[in-house]
Amino acid sequence: MQPAFPITGEPESEAAERGRKLFAGQSEFLKGVVAMDGLPPADRIEVCFAGRSNVGKSTLINALTGRKGLARASNTPGRTQEINFFTQGDRLYLVDLPGYGYANAPLKVVEKWQRLLRAYLAGRATLRRAFVLVDARHGIKPPDQEIMGLLDKAAVTFQVVMTKTDKMKGPALDKVLDSVRMDLARHPAAYPEIVITSSEKGIGIETLRAVIAGIE
């Protein structure tokens, strides 16, 4: 019997090719947004990436696009305090949300970008899916539960992407996945599959590209 929230399998050749073509297109940083009135025109679909500080969002975006320096990775938690928009060809925005949890920033700054995050999730009609990145070494933590709760309230479908899975051996990873599945069962907005990735090893990148390319 297949478990609830199974791991997304490798894409079939047609889906893989759609993903390859999408991410073979030009990837460009568009702008960093600090207020809702700074959002770019809602003229294409978009997917966003959310996750705790240092979960590997920037590294994953770079791996997806094949451009190492596109999204700026930082070893300082909370460095990203803007909503960063990237164009992927002419049909998609990739959106890097501020890292949450353990942010190395003043409380007022944290509160400001949390308000922006809530407003964006609740008010962006072209947002088709949020990818919530979860470090495979740690599983879902309270800050992840908070963002998932916000996505539930905003009725934004979210899909968990496990990062750094190369750091975990089989039984240990299975244990974390079982825990993640139990947590996801409580969230009505959770997409019913989990993507397994390692940006360092290239694991799951083709799969995630295909998933994104299949979103209408």
C-alpha positions in Angstrom: 0.0 0.0 0.0 1.4 3.4 -1.0 1.9 5.8 1.9 0.1 9.1 2.1 2.3 11.8 0.6 4.5 9.5 -1.5 7.7 10.6 -3.0 7.3 12.1 -6.5 8.7 9.6 -9.0 11.1 10.4 -11.8 9.2 12.1 -14.6 8.3 10.4 -17.8 10.3 11.5 -20.8 7.7 13.9 -22.1 7.3 15.7 -18.7 11.1 15.7 -18.3 11.5 17.4 -21.7 9.0 20.0 -20.8 10.9 20.7 -17.6 14.2 20.8 -19.5 12.9 23.2 -22.1 11.4 25.5 -19.5 14.6 25.8 -17.5 16.8 26.0 -20.7 15.2 29.4 -21.2 16.7 32.6 -19.9 16.7 33.0 -16.1 17.1 36.6 -14.8 16.8 38.4 -11.5 14.0 40.9 -11.9 13.7 42.7 -8.6 13.6 42.5 -4.8 10.3 43.6 -3.3 9.9 45.2 0.2 6.2 46.3 -0.1 3.1 45.0 -1.9 3.0 48.0 -4.2 6.4 47.0 -5.5 5.3 43.6 -6.9 5.8 43.1 -10.6 2.8 42.9 -12.9 0.7 39.7 -12.4 1.2 38.8 -16.1 2.3 35.2 -15.7 2.0 32.3 -13.3 4.5 32.1 -10.5 5.7 29.6 -7.9 7.4 30.5 -4.7 10.0 28.9 -2.5 9.7 29.1 1.3 11.9 27.7 4.0 13.7 28.2 7.3 16.9 30.2 7.1 19.8 28.2 5.5 17.5 25.4 4.3 19.0 25.8 0.8 16.4 27.9 -1.1 18.9 30.0 -3.1 21.1 27.0 -3.8 18.0 25.1 -5.1 16.9 27.9 -7.3 20.4 28.1 -8.7 20.4 24.4 -9.4 17.0 24.5 -11.1 18.1 27.3 -13.4 21.6 26.1 -13.9 23.0 29.4 -12.9 25.2 29.3 -9.8 25.0 33.0 -9.0 21.4 33.7 -9.9 20.1 33.6 -6.3 22.5 34.8 -3.7 23.1 32.1 -1.0 24.2 33.3 2.4 25.6 31.6 5.5 24.0 34.4 7.6 20.5 33.4 8.7 17.9 36.0 7.8 20.0 37.8 5.3 17.2 37.7 2.6 14.7 40.3 3.8 13.0 40.9 0.4 10.7 38.9 -1.8 13.0 38.2 -4.8 11.5 37.7 -8.2 13.2 35.9 -11.0 11.9 35.5 -14.6 12.1 32.1 -16.1 11.6 32.6 -19.8 8.5 34.5 -20.6 5.9 32.4 -18.8 7.0 32.0 -15.2 8.2 33.9 -12.1 10.3 32.0 -9.6 9.9 33.8 -6.2 12.4 33.4 -3.4 10.6 34.3 -0.1 12.5 35.6 3.0 13.9 32.9 5.2 12.1 32.4 8.4 13.2 31.2 11.9 16.4 32.1 13.7 16.7 35.3 11.6 19.7 37.4 12.5 17.8 40.7 12.3 16.1 43.2 14.6 12.6 42.2 15.8 11.0 45.2 13.9 12.7 44.1 10.7 11.5 40.5 11.2 7.9 41.7 11.9 8.0 43.9 8.8 8.9 41.2 6.4 6.6 38.7 8.0 3.7 41.1 7.3 4.9 41.4 3.7 5.1 37.6 3.5 1.5 37.2 4.8 0.2 39.9 2.4 1.9 38.3 -0.6 0.6 34.8 0.1 -2.9 36.0 0.7 -3.1 38.4 -2.2 -1.2 37.1 -5.2 -3.8 35.7 -7.7 -1.1 34.3 -10.1 0.7 32.3 -7.3 0.0 28.7 -8.3 2.1 26.7 -5.8 4.4 27.3 -2.9 7.3 24.9 -2.4 8.1 24.6 1.3 11.7 23.4 1.7 12.4 21.2 4.6 16.0 20.2 5.6 16.1 16.3 5.6 18.4 16.4 8.6 15.8 18.1 10.8 12.3 17.6 9.5 9.5 20.0 10.0 10.0 22.5 12.8 7.6 25.0 14.5 8.5 27.8 12.0 7.6 25.4 9.1 4.3 24.7 10.7 3.6 28.4 11.0 4.2 29.0 7.2 2.1 25.9 6.4 -0.7 27.3 8.5 -0.5 30.6 6.6 -0.7 28.8 3.3 -3.7 26.8 4.6 -5.4 30.1 5.5 -4.5 31.7 2.2 -5.7 28.5 0.3 -2.4 28.3 -1.5 -1.4 24.8 -2.4 2.0 23.9 -1.1 4.4 21.0 -1.8 7.2 20.0 0.5 10.6 19.7 -1.0 13.1 17.9 1.1 16.6 19.4 0.8 20.1 18.0 1.6 18.8 14.4 1.4 22.3 13.2 0.5 23.3 13.9 4.1 20.9 11.2 5.4 21.1 7.4 5.1 18.1 5.3 4.1 16.5 4.4 7.5 17.2 7.8 9.0 15.7 9.5 6.0 12.7 7.2 6.1 12.1 8.1 9.7 12.1 11.8 8.9 9.8 11.3 6.0 7.3 9.4 8.2 7.3 12.3 10.6 6.8 14.8 7.7 3.9 12.8 6.4 2.2 12.9 9.8 2.6 16.7 10.0 1.3 17.2 6.4 -1.8 15.2 7.1 -3.0 18.1 9.3 -2.7 20.7 6.5 -5.5 20.9 3.9 -3.4 22.9 1.5 -0.7 20.3 1.3 0.0 18.8 -2.1 -0.1 15.0 -1.9 3.4 14.3 -3.0 6.9 15.1 -1.6 9.9 15.9 -3.7 13.3 14.6 -2.6 16.3 16.7 -3.6 20.0 17.4 -3.1 21.3 20.5 -4.9 24.9 19.4 -4.2 24.4 16.0 -5.9 21.8 17.0 -8.4 19.2 14.6 -6.9 15.6 15.5 -7.8 16.4 18.6 -9.9 15.0 17.1 -13.1 11.9 15.9 -11.2 11.3 19.4 -9.7 11.7 21.0 -13.0 9.1 18.7 -14.5 6.7 19.4 -11.6 7.0 23.1 -12.1 6.7 22.9 -15.9 3.4 20.9 -15.4 1.8 23.7 -13.3 -0.8 25.6 -15.2 
